[in-house]
């Protein structure tokens, strides 16, 4: 199963649209993500990330809903491993 998760862009580096990178915060876990597919994304925006690439933007309200769903899933299945 593939999963894309939301994160908040905390910094952006680079001017080349294909090589533009950003540091993205996933509830405290910071990862460097390629921003080539979301050229309009900027610091403070929320993006959906899959395999190291931001694939779309979303608003803060939708991001918070997704974070809540992920927390609920973890509470339900977190100990099932």
C-alpha positions in Angstrom: 0.0 0.0 0.0 1.2 3.5 -0.8 0.7 6.3 1.6 1.1 10.1 1.1 1.2 12.2 4.2 0.8 15.9 4.9 3.6 18.1 6.2 4.3 21.8 6.7 7.1 23.5 4.8 9.4 25.1 7.2 12.1 26.3 4.7 12.7 26.4 0.9 16.0 26.2 -0.9 17.0 26.6 -4.5 15.7 28.6 -7.5 15.8 25.8 -10.2 12.2 24.6 -10.4 13.3 20.9 -10.8 15.8 21.0 -8.0 13.9 23.1 -5.5 13.9 21.5 -2.0 12.2 22.2 1.2 12.4 21.1 4.8 9.0 19.7 5.8 7.8 19.1 9.3 5.7 15.9 9.8 4.5 16.4 13.4 8.1 16.9 14.7 9.9 14.8 12.2 11.8 17.0 9.7 12.6 15.7 6.2 14.1 17.2 3.1 11.5 17.0 0.3 11.6 17.8 -3.4 9.2 20.6 -4.3 9.4 20.3 -8.1 5.7 19.3 -8.4 4.4 22.2 -6.3 6.3 25.2 -7.7 3.9 27.7 -6.0 4.5 26.2 -2.5 6.2 28.4 0.0 7.3 28.4 3.6 4.3 27.9 5.9 2.3 25.9 3.3 1.1 22.4 3.8 1.9 19.7 1.2 1.1 16.1 0.6 4.3 14.1 0.3 4.9 10.7 -1.3 8.3 9.0 -1.6 10.2 12.2 -1.0 8.2 14.5 -3.4 5.5 17.0 -2.5 2.7 16.1 -4.9 0.1 18.6 -4.0 -0.8 21.4 -1.7 -3.6 21.5 0.9 -5.0 24.0 3.3 -4.2 24.0 7.0 -7.7 22.8 7.9 -7.5 19.7 5.7 -4.0 19.0 7.0 -5.2 19.1 10.6 -8.1 16.7 9.7 -5.6 14.3 8.2 -3.3 14.5 11.2 -6.3 13.6 13.4 -7.2 10.6 11.3 -3.6 9.4 11.4 -3.6 9.7 15.2 -6.8 7.7 15.4 -5.4 5.0 13.3 -2.3 4.8 15.4 -4.5 4.6 18.6 -6.5 1.8 17.0 -3.6 -0.2 15.5 -0.5 1.1 17.1 -0.1 -1.9 19.5 -1.1 -4.5 16.9 2.4 -4.8 15.5 
